Amino acid sequence: MERLWALFVVALPLADCGVAETGASAGNAAESAAQQAARAPATQDQVRQQIGAADSQATEQRRAAEADAQ
């Protein structure tokens, strides 16, 4: 029984380290997700601007092709 108790006493601090590390990892992941969520509106605006610029460029190219065809 003493041997089992000694094993338990030795293993307990090691188990605690793993639990703390898991908690820290989860906290970091949550913080990263929160930062991404905060940046999402700016990213959406940037993508919308890029789509608008590409659409304008395509319209200009179509008009130039139509003008050359006439």
PyMOL Python script that loads the backbone (N, CA, C, O; Angstrom):
from pymol import cmd

cmd.read_pdbstr("""\
ATOM      1  N   MET A   1       0.825  -1.188   0.000  1.00  0.00           N
ATOM      2  CA  MET A   1       0.000   0.000   0.000  1.00  0.00           C
ATOM      3  C   MET A   1       0.875   1.261   0.000  1.00  0.00           C
ATOM      4  O   MET A   1       0.548   2.245  -0.662  1.00  0.00           O
ATOM      5  N   GLU A   2       1.988   1.227   0.744  1.00  0.00           N
ATOM      6  CA  GLU A   2       2.892   2.372   0.773  1.00  0.00           C
ATOM      7  C   GLU A   2       3.473   2.638  -0.606  1.00  0.00           C
ATOM      8  O   GLU A   2       3.658   3.789  -1.002  1.00  0.00           O
ATOM      9  N   ARG A   3       3.750   1.597  -1.310  1.00  0.00           N
ATOM     10  CA  ARG A   3       4.320   1.732  -2.656  1.00  0.00           C
ATOM     11  C   ARG A   3       3.313   2.432  -3.578  1.00  0.00           C
ATOM     12  O   ARG A   3       3.678   3.313  -4.356  1.00  0.00           O
ATOM     13  N   LEU A   4       2.064   2.033  -3.480  1.00  0.00           N
ATOM     14  CA  LEU A   4       1.013   2.652  -4.293  1.00  0.00           C
ATOM     15  C   LEU A   4       0.863   4.126  -3.930  1.00  0.00           C
ATOM     16  O   LEU A   4       0.715   4.972  -4.812  1.00  0.00           O
ATOM     17  N   TRP A   5       0.900   4.432  -2.650  1.00  0.00           N
ATOM     18  CA  TRP A   5       0.793   5.809  -2.198  1.00  0.00           C
ATOM     19  C   TRP A   5       1.967   6.648  -2.723  1.00  0.00           C
ATOM     20  O   TRP A   5       1.772   7.785  -3.153  1.00  0.00           O
ATOM     21  N   ALA A   6       3.169   6.095  -2.689  1.00  0.00           N
ATOM     22  CA  ALA A   6       4.347   6.805  -3.176  1.00  0.00           C
ATOM     23  C   ALA A   6       4.226   7.068  -4.676  1.00  0.00           C
ATOM     24  O   ALA A   6       4.575   8.150  -5.149  1.00  0.00           O
ATOM     25  N   LEU A   7       3.741   6.099  -5.408  1.00  0.00           N
ATOM     26  CA  LEU A   7       3.539   6.279  -6.846  1.00  0.00           C
ATOM     27  C   LEU A   7       2.522   7.385  -7.122  1.00  0.00           C
ATOM     28  O   LEU A   7       2.698   8.190  -8.037  1.00  0.00           O
ATOM     29  N   PHE A   8       1.479   7.412  -6.336  1.00  0.00           N
ATOM     30  CA  PHE A   8       0.450   8.440  -6.482  1.00  0.00           C
ATOM     31  C   PHE A   8       1.027   9.826  -6.211  1.00  0.00           C
ATOM     32  O   PHE A   8       0.742  10.773  -6.943  1.00  0.00           O
ATOM     33  N   VAL A   9       1.833   9.945  -5.167  1.00  0.00           N
ATOM     34  CA  VAL A   9       2.424  11.224  -4.800  1.00  0.00           C
ATOM     35  C   VAL A   9       3.383  11.708  -5.889  1.00  0.00           C
ATOM     36  O   VAL A   9       3.461  12.908  -6.152  1.00  0.00           O
ATOM     37  N   VAL A  10       4.100  10.802  -6.514  1.00  0.00           N
ATOM     38  CA  VAL A  10       5.033  11.172  -7.580  1.00  0.00           C
ATOM     39  C   VAL A  10       4.275  11.540  -8.859  1.00  0.00           C
ATOM     40  O   VAL A  10       4.672  12.471  -9.560  1.00  0.00           O
ATOM     41  N   ALA A  11       3.213  10.838  -9.165  1.00  0.00           N
ATOM     42  CA  ALA A  11       2.486  11.047 -10.414  1.00  0.00           C
ATOM     43  C   ALA A  11       1.590  12.286 -10.377  1.00  0.00           C
ATOM     44  O   ALA A  11       1.325  12.887 -11.418  1.00  0.00           O
ATOM     45  N   LEU A  12       1.130  12.667  -9.206  1.00  0.00           N
ATOM     46  CA  LEU A  12       0.195  13.788  -9.102  1.00  0.00           C
ATOM     47  C   LEU A  12       0.757  15.100  -9.637  1.00  0.00           C
ATOM     48  O   LEU A  12       0.067  15.755 -10.418  1.00  0.00           O
ATOM     49  N   PRO A  13       1.964  15.527  -9.271  1.00  0.00           N
ATOM     50  CA  PRO A  13       2.483  16.780  -9.842  1.00  0.00           C
ATOM     51  C   PRO A  13       2.661  16.722 -11.351  1.00  0.00           C
ATOM     52  O   PRO A  13       2.484  17.729 -12.037  1.00  0.00           O
ATOM     53  N   LEU A  14       3.007  15.563 -11.868  1.00  0.00           N
ATOM     54  CA  LEU A  14       3.154  15.434 -13.314  1.00  0.00           C
ATOM     55  C   LEU A  14       1.811  15.592 -14.005  1.00  0.00           C
ATOM     56  O   LEU A  14       1.732  16.197 -15.074  1.00  0.00           O
ATOM     57  N   ALA A  15       0.774  15.066 -13.419  1.00  0.00           N
ATOM     58  CA  ALA A  15      -0.566  15.197 -13.994  1.00  0.00           C
ATOM     59  C   ALA A  15      -1.006  16.652 -13.960  1.00  0.00           C
ATOM     60  O   ALA A  15      -1.641  17.134 -14.898  1.00  0.00           O
ATOM     61  N   ASP A  16      -0.674  17.349 -12.892  1.00  0.00           N
ATOM     62  CA  ASP A  16      -1.047  18.755 -12.787  1.00  0.00           C
ATOM     63  C   ASP A  16      -0.394  19.586 -13.885  1.00  0.00           C
ATOM     64  O   ASP A  16      -1.027  20.498 -14.417  1.00  0.00           O
ATOM     65  N   CYS A  17       0.824  19.303 -14.229  1.00  0.00           N
ATOM     66  CA  CYS A  17       1.517  20.048 -15.280  1.00  0.00           C
ATOM     67  C   CYS A  17       0.789  19.909 -16.608  1.00  0.00           C
ATOM     68  O   CYS A  17       0.638  20.884 -17.344  1.00  0.00           O
ATOM     69  N   GLY A  18       0.346  18.721 -16.909  1.00  0.00           N
ATOM     70  CA  GLY A  18      -0.387  18.495 -18.158  1.00  0.00           C
ATOM     71  C   GLY A  18      -1.699  19.240 -18.193  1.00  0.00           C
ATOM     72  O   GLY A  18      -2.094  19.779 -19.227  1.00  0.00           O
ATOM     73  N   VAL A  19      -2.373  19.270 -17.059  1.00  0.00           N
ATOM     74  CA  VAL A  19      -3.654  19.976 -16.994  1.00  0.00           C
ATOM     75  C   VAL A  19      -3.429  21.467 -17.182  1.00  0.00           C
ATOM     76  O   VAL A  19      -4.182  22.124 -17.901  1.00  0.00           O
ATOM     77  N   ALA A  20      -2.413  21.999 -16.550  1.00  0.00           N
ATOM     78  CA  ALA A  20      -2.130  23.429 -16.684  1.00  0.00           C
ATOM     79  C   ALA A  20      -1.753  23.776 -18.117  1.00  0.00           C
ATOM     80  O   ALA A  20      -2.169  24.810 -18.640  1.00  0.00           O
ATOM     81  N   GLU A  21      -0.972  22.919 -18.745  1.00  0.00           N
ATOM     82  CA  GLU A  21      -0.561  23.164 -20.129  1.00  0.00           C
ATOM     83  C   GLU A  21      -1.761  23.121 -21.061  1.00  0.00           C
ATOM     84  O   GLU A  21      -1.869  23.938 -21.975  1.00  0.00           O
ATOM     85  N   THR A  22      -2.651  22.186 -20.840  1.00  0.00           N
ATOM     86  CA  THR A  22      -3.859  22.085 -21.665  1.00  0.00           C
ATOM     87  C   THR A  22      -4.713  23.336 -21.498  1.00  0.00           C
ATOM     88  O   THR A  22      -5.247  23.869 -22.471  1.00  0.00           O
ATOM     89  N   GLY A  23      -4.837  23.798 -20.261  1.00  0.00           N
ATOM     90  CA  GLY A  23      -5.610  25.011 -20.009  1.00  0.00           C
ATOM     91  C   GLY A  23      -4.988  26.223 -20.671  1.00  0.00           C
ATOM     92  O   GLY A  23      -5.697  27.063 -21.224  1.00  0.00           O
ATOM     93  N   ALA A  24      -3.667  26.321 -20.620  1.00  0.00           N
ATOM     94  CA  ALA A  24      -2.980  27.451 -21.259  1.00  0.00           C
ATOM     95  C   ALA A  24      -3.154  27.402 -22.768  1.00  0.00           C
ATOM     96  O   ALA A  24      -3.353  28.437 -23.404  1.00  0.00           O
ATOM     97  N   SER A  25      -3.083  26.216 -23.342  1.00  0.00           N
ATOM     98  CA  SER A  25      -3.259  26.078 -24.790  1.00  0.00           C
ATOM     99  C   SER A  25      -4.667  26.482 -25.205  1.00  0.00           C
ATOM    100  O   SER A  25      -4.856  27.158 -26.216  1.00  0.00           O
ATOM    101  N   ALA A  26      -5.640  26.067 -24.427  1.00  0.00           N
ATOM    102  CA  ALA A  26      -7.023  26.425 -24.739  1.00  0.00           C
ATOM    103  C   ALA A  26      -7.224  27.933 -24.620  1.00  0.00           C
ATOM    104  O   ALA A  26      -7.936  28.536 -25.422  1.00  0.00           O
ATOM    105  N   GLY A  27      -6.594  28.535 -23.617  1.00  0.00           N
ATOM    106  CA  GLY A  27      -6.699  29.983 -23.459  1.00  0.00           C
ATOM    107  C   GLY A  27      -6.073  30.720 -24.621  1.00  0.00           C
ATOM    108  O   GLY A  27      -6.625  31.714 -25.093  1.00  0.00           O
ATOM    109  N   ASN A  28      -4.927  30.250 -25.090  1.00  0.00           N
ATOM    110  CA  ASN A  28      -4.272  30.884 -26.240  1.00  0.00           C
ATOM    111  C   ASN A  28      -5.108  30.741 -27.498  1.00  0.00           C
ATOM    112  O   ASN A  28      -5.207  31.677 -28.291  1.00  0.00           O
ATOM    113  N   ALA A  29      -5.711  29.575 -27.684  1.00  0.00           N
ATOM    114  CA  ALA A  29      -6.547  29.362 -28.860  1.00  0.00           C
ATOM    115  C   ALA A  29      -7.765  30.279 -28.828  1.00  0.00           C
ATOM    116  O   ALA A  29      -8.164  30.825 -29.857  1.00  0.00           O
ATOM    117  N   ALA A  30      -8.347  30.444 -27.664  1.00  0.00           N
ATOM    118  CA  ALA A  30      -9.514  31.321 -27.540  1.00  0.00           C
ATOM    119  C   ALA A  30      -9.132  32.769 -27.810  1.00  0.00           C
ATOM    120  O   ALA A  30      -9.880  33.502 -28.457  1.00  0.00           O
ATOM    121  N   GLU A  31      -7.977  33.179 -27.320  1.00  0.00           N
ATOM    122  CA  GLU A  31      -7.510  34.551 -27.559  1.00  0.00           C
ATOM    123  C   GLU A  31      -7.262  34.780 -29.049  1.00  0.00           C
ATOM    124  O   GLU A  31      -7.607  35.834 -29.584  1.00  0.00           O
ATOM    125  N   SER A  32      -6.670  33.802 -29.711  1.00  0.00           N
ATOM    126  CA  SER A  32      -6.412  33.912 -31.145  1.00  0.00           C
ATOM    127  C   SER A  32      -7.724  34.012 -31.920  1.00  0.00           C
ATOM    128  O   SER A  32      -7.845  34.814 -32.846  1.00  0.00           O
ATOM    129  N   ALA A  33      -8.698  33.201 -31.542  1.00  0.00           N
ATOM    130  CA  ALA A  33      -9.997  33.245 -32.214  1.00  0.00           C
ATOM    131  C   ALA A  33     -10.668  34.594 -32.003  1.00  0.00           C
ATOM    132  O   ALA A  33     -11.304  35.120 -32.917  1.00  0.00           O
ATOM    133  N   ALA A  34     -10.534  35.151 -30.820  1.00  0.00           N
ATOM    134  CA  ALA A  34     -11.128  36.461 -30.538  1.00  0.00           C
ATOM    135  C   ALA A  34     -10.456  37.545 -31.376  1.00  0.00           C
ATOM    136  O   ALA A  34     -11.125  38.452 -31.872  1.00  0.00           O
ATOM    137  N   GLN A  35      -9.153  37.455 -31.533  1.00  0.00           N
ATOM    138  CA  GLN A  35      -8.450  38.436 -32.362  1.00  0.00           C
ATOM    139  C   GLN A  35      -8.879  38.322 -33.820  1.00  0.00           C
ATOM    140  O   GLN A  35      -9.055  39.337 -34.494  1.00  0.00           O
ATOM    141  N   GLN A  36      -9.047  37.112 -34.308  1.00  0.00           N
ATOM    142  CA  GLN A  36      -9.494  36.923 -35.684  1.00  0.00           C
ATOM    143  C   GLN A  36     -10.900  37.472 -35.868  1.00  0.00           C
ATOM    144  O   GLN A  36     -11.202  38.088 -36.890  1.00  0.00           O
ATOM    145  N   ALA A  37     -11.753  37.252 -34.887  1.00  0.00           N
ATOM    146  CA  ALA A  37     -13.121  37.766 -34.970  1.00  0.00           C
ATOM    147  C   ALA A  37     -13.128  39.293 -34.967  1.00  0.00           C
ATOM    148  O   ALA A  37     -13.954  39.914 -35.638  1.00  0.00           O
ATOM    149  N   ALA A  38     -12.222  39.889 -34.223  1.00  0.00           N
ATOM    150  CA  ALA A  38     -12.151  41.353 -34.186  1.00  0.00           C
ATOM    151  C   ALA A  38     -11.665  41.912 -35.517  1.00  0.00           C
ATOM    152  O   ALA A  38     -12.068  43.006 -35.913  1.00  0.00           O
ATOM    153  N   ARG A  39     -10.808  41.178 -36.206  1.00  0.00           N
ATOM    154  CA  ARG A  39     -10.286  41.635 -37.500  1.00  0.00           C
ATOM    155  C   ARG A  39     -11.216  41.295 -38.664  1.00  0.00           C
ATOM    156  O   ARG A  39     -11.001  41.778 -39.776  1.00  0.00           O
ATOM    157  N   ALA A  40     -12.227  40.489 -38.437  1.00  0.00           N
ATOM    158  CA  ALA A  40     -13.092  40.018 -39.522  1.00  0.00           C
ATOM    159  C   ALA A  40     -13.759  41.149 -40.301  1.00  0.00           C
ATOM    160  O   ALA A  40     -13.749  41.102 -41.531  1.00  0.00           O
ATOM    161  N   PRO A  41     -14.335  42.158 -39.658  1.00  0.00           N
ATOM    162  CA  PRO A  41     -14.973  43.230 -40.442  1.00  0.00           C
ATOM    163  C   PRO A  41     -13.990  43.951 -41.373  1.00  0.00           C
ATOM    164  O   PRO A  41     -14.336  44.281 -42.507  1.00  0.00           O
ATOM    165  N   ALA A  42     -12.780  44.191 -40.897  1.00  0.00           N
ATOM    166  CA  ALA A  42     -11.777  44.852 -41.745  1.00  0.00           C
ATOM    167  C   ALA A  42     -11.406  43.959 -42.923  1.00  0.00           C
ATOM    168  O   ALA A  42     -11.219  44.441 -44.040  1.00  0.00           O
ATOM    169  N   THR A  43     -11.299  42.668 -42.671  1.00  0.00           N
ATOM    170  CA  THR A  43     -10.977  41.725 -43.743  1.00  0.00           C
ATOM    171  C   THR A  43     -12.106  41.688 -44.770  1.00  0.00           C
ATOM    172  O   THR A  43     -11.852  41.654 -45.974  1.00  0.00           O
ATOM    173  N   GLN A  44     -13.353  41.695 -44.294  1.00  0.00           N
ATOM    174  CA  GLN A  44     -14.496  41.704 -45.219  1.00  0.00           C
ATOM    175  C   GLN A  44     -14.482  42.951 -46.089  1.00  0.00           C
ATOM    176  O   GLN A  44     -14.706  42.870 -47.296  1.00  0.00           O
ATOM    177  N   ASP A  45     -14.220  44.102 -45.484  1.00  0.00           N
ATOM    178  CA  ASP A  45     -14.166  45.342 -46.262  1.00  0.00           C
ATOM    179  C   ASP A  45     -13.064  45.283 -47.315  1.00  0.00           C
ATOM    180  O   ASP A  45     -13.255  45.713 -48.453  1.00  0.00           O
ATOM    181  N   GLN A  46     -11.924  44.754 -46.928  1.00  0.00           N
ATOM    182  CA  GLN A  46     -10.800  44.649 -47.859  1.00  0.00           C
ATOM    183  C   GLN A  46     -11.150  43.736 -49.032  1.00  0.00           C
ATOM    184  O   GLN A  46     -10.831  44.051 -50.179  1.00  0.00           O
ATOM    185  N   VAL A  47     -11.798  42.616 -48.758  1.00  0.00           N
ATOM    186  CA  VAL A  47     -12.185  41.685 -49.824  1.00  0.00           C
ATOM    187  C   VAL A  47     -13.227  42.334 -50.732  1.00  0.00           C
ATOM    188  O   VAL A  47     -13.169  42.183 -51.952  1.00  0.00           O
ATOM    189  N   ARG A  48     -14.177  43.056 -50.140  1.00  0.00           N
ATOM    190  CA  ARG A  48     -15.193  43.740 -50.956  1.00  0.00           C
ATOM    191  C   ARG A  48     -14.546  44.769 -51.884  1.00  0.00           C
ATOM    192  O   ARG A  48     -14.937  44.893 -53.045  1.00  0.00           O
ATOM    193  N   GLN A  49     -13.558  45.503 -51.371  1.00  0.00           N
ATOM    194  CA  GLN A  49     -12.857  46.481 -52.202  1.00  0.00           C
ATOM    195  C   GLN A  49     -12.105  45.798 -53.340  1.00  0.00           C
ATOM    196  O   GLN A  49     -12.088  46.298 -54.465  1.00  0.00           O
ATOM    197  N   GLN A  50     -11.488  44.668 -53.052  1.00  0.00           N
ATOM    198  CA  GLN A  50     -10.762  43.942 -54.094  1.00  0.00           C
ATOM    199  C   GLN A  50     -11.716  43.412 -55.155  1.00  0.00           C
ATOM    200  O   GLN A  50     -11.402  43.438 -56.345  1.00  0.00           O
ATOM    201  N   ILE A  51     -12.877  42.935 -54.728  1.00  0.00           N
ATOM    202  CA  ILE A  51     -13.876  42.443 -55.692  1.00  0.00           C
ATOM    203  C   ILE A  51     -14.393  43.603 -56.542  1.00  0.00           C
ATOM    204  O   ILE A  51     -14.557  43.472 -57.755  1.00  0.00           O
ATOM    205  N   GLY A  52     -14.647  44.734 -55.893  1.00  0.00           N
ATOM    206  CA  GLY A  52     -15.106  45.918 -56.639  1.00  0.00           C
ATOM    207  C   GLY A  52     -14.076  46.382 -57.653  1.00  0.00           C
ATOM    208  O   GLY A  52     -14.431  46.742 -58.775  1.00  0.00           O
ATOM    209  N   ALA A  53     -12.811  46.380 -57.276  1.00  0.00           N
ATOM    210  CA  ALA A  53     -11.748  46.790 -58.199  1.00  0.00           C
ATOM    211  C   ALA A  53     -11.643  45.811 -59.364  1.00  0.00           C
ATOM    212  O   ALA A  53     -11.457  46.226 -60.508  1.00  0.00           O
ATOM    213  N   ALA A  54     -11.759  44.536 -59.085  1.00  0.00           N
ATOM    214  CA  ALA A  54     -11.692  43.538 -60.158  1.00  0.00           C
ATOM    215  C   ALA A  54     -12.887  43.674 -61.092  1.00  0.00           C
ATOM    216  O   ALA A  54     -12.748  43.519 -62.305  1.00  0.00           O
ATOM    217  N   ASP A  55     -14.052  43.962 -60.539  1.00  0.00           N
ATOM    218  CA  ASP A  55     -15.248  44.148 -61.363  1.00  0.00           C
ATOM    219  C   ASP A  55     -15.100  45.383 -62.247  1.00  0.00           C
ATOM    220  O   ASP A  55     -15.461  45.352 -63.424  1.00  0.00           O
ATOM    221  N   SER A  56     -14.576  46.459 -61.689  1.00  0.00           N
ATOM    222  CA  SER A  56     -14.366  47.682 -62.482  1.00  0.00           C
ATOM    223  C   SER A  56     -13.368  47.449 -63.606  1.00  0.00           C
ATOM    224  O   SER A  56     -13.554  47.917 -64.730  1.00  0.00           O
ATOM    225  N   GLN A  57     -12.314  46.723 -63.287  1.00  0.00           N
ATOM    226  CA  GLN A  57     -11.304  46.427 -64.293  1.00  0.00           C
ATOM    227  C   GLN A  57     -11.896  45.572 -65.420  1.00  0.00           C
ATOM    228  O   GLN A  57     -11.607  45.799 -66.595  1.00  0.00           O
ATOM    229  N   ALA A  58     -12.718  44.596 -65.055  1.00  0.00           N
ATOM    230  CA  ALA A  58     -13.344  43.745 -66.072  1.00  0.00           C
ATOM    231  C   ALA A  58     -14.292  44.562 -66.941  1.00  0.00           C
ATOM    232  O   ALA A  58     -14.359  44.347 -68.152  1.00  0.00           O
ATOM    233  N   THR A  59     -15.021  45.490 -66.344  1.00  0.00           N
ATOM    234  CA  THR A  59     -15.937  46.348 -67.102  1.00  0.00           C
ATOM    235  C   THR A  59     -15.159  47.223 -68.077  1.00  0.00           C
ATOM    236  O   THR A  59     -15.557  47.376 -69.232  1.00  0.00           O
ATOM    237  N   GLU A  60     -14.067  47.787 -67.622  1.00  0.00           N
ATOM    238  CA  GLU A  60     -13.229  48.610 -68.502  1.00  0.00           C
ATOM    239  C   GLU A  60     -12.665  47.789 -69.664  1.00  0.00           C
ATOM    240  O   GLU A  60     -12.603  48.269 -70.796  1.00  0.00           O
ATOM    241  N   GLN A  61     -12.260  46.566 -69.382  1.00  0.00           N
ATOM    242  CA  GLN A  61     -11.716  45.708 -70.442  1.00  0.00           C
ATOM    243  C   GLN A  61     -12.795  45.360 -71.466  1.00  0.00           C
ATOM    244  O   GLN A  61     -12.520  45.315 -72.665  1.00  0.00           O
ATOM    245  N   ARG A  62     -14.040  45.110 -70.990  1.00  0.00           N
ATOM    246  CA  ARG A  62     -15.133  44.812 -71.921  1.00  0.00           C
ATOM    247  C   ARG A  62     -15.435  46.023 -72.805  1.00  0.00           C
ATOM    248  O   ARG A  62     -15.653  45.893 -74.009  1.00  0.00           O
ATOM    249  N   ARG A  63     -15.442  47.193 -72.185  1.00  0.00           N
ATOM    250  CA  ARG A  63     -15.717  48.418 -72.964  1.00  0.00           C
ATOM    251  C   ARG A  63     -14.617  48.659 -73.991  1.00  0.00           C
ATOM    252  O   ARG A  63     -14.901  49.057 -75.121  1.00  0.00           O
ATOM    253  N   ALA A  64     -13.380  48.423 -73.614  1.00  0.00           N
ATOM    254  CA  ALA A  64     -12.270  48.621 -74.552  1.00  0.00           C
ATOM    255  C   ALA A  64     -12.366  47.607 -75.694  1.00  0.00           C
ATOM    256  O   ALA A  64     -12.101  47.944 -76.848  1.00  0.00           O
ATOM    257  N   ALA A  65     -12.744  46.375 -75.375  1.00  0.00           N
ATOM    258  CA  ALA A  65     -12.875  45.335 -76.419  1.00  0.00           C
ATOM    259  C   ALA A  65     -14.026  45.681 -77.355  1.00  0.00           C
ATOM    260  O   ALA A  65     -13.916  45.464 -78.562  1.00  0.00           O
ATOM    261  N   GLU A  66     -15.128  46.214 -76.829  1.00  0.00           N
ATOM    262  CA  GLU A  66     -16.268  46.612 -77.653  1.00  0.00           C
ATOM    263  C   GLU A  66     -15.888  47.794 -78.546  1.00  0.00           C
ATOM    264  O   GLU A  66     -16.286  47.844 -79.710  1.00  0.00           O
ATOM    265  N   ALA A  67     -15.127  48.736 -78.011  1.00  0.00           N
ATOM    266  CA  ALA A  67     -14.711  49.904 -78.786  1.00  0.00           C
ATOM    267  C   ALA A  67     -13.785  49.482 -79.910  1.00  0.00           C
ATOM    268  O   ALA A  67     -13.862  50.027 -81.011  1.00  0.00           O
ATOM    269  N   ASP A  68     -12.906  48.514 -79.650  1.00  0.00           N
ATOM    270  CA  ASP A  68     -11.991  48.035 -80.687  1.00  0.00           C
ATOM    271  C   ASP A  68     -12.755  47.258 -81.760  1.00  0.00           C
ATOM    272  O   ASP A  68     -12.367  47.275 -82.928  1.00  0.00           O
ATOM    273  N   ALA A  69     -13.815  46.591 -81.383  1.00  0.00           N
ATOM    274  CA  ALA A  69     -14.594  45.797 -82.325  1.00  0.00           C
ATOM    275  C   ALA A  69     -15.371  46.679 -83.281  1.00  0.00           C
ATOM    276  O   ALA A  69     -15.684  46.245 -84.390  1.00  0.00           O
ATOM    277  N   GLN A  70     -15.690  47.887 -82.896  1.00  0.00           N
ATOM    278  CA  GLN A  70     -16.502  48.771 -83.762  1.00  0.00           C
ATOM    279  C   GLN A  70     -15.655  49.502 -84.684  1.00  0.00           C
ATOM    280  O   GLN A  70     -16.153  50.291 -85.487  1.00  0.00           O
TER     281      GLN A  70
END
""", "prot")
cmd.dss("prot")
cmd.show_as("cartoon", "prot")
cmd.util.cbc("prot")
cmd.orient("prot")
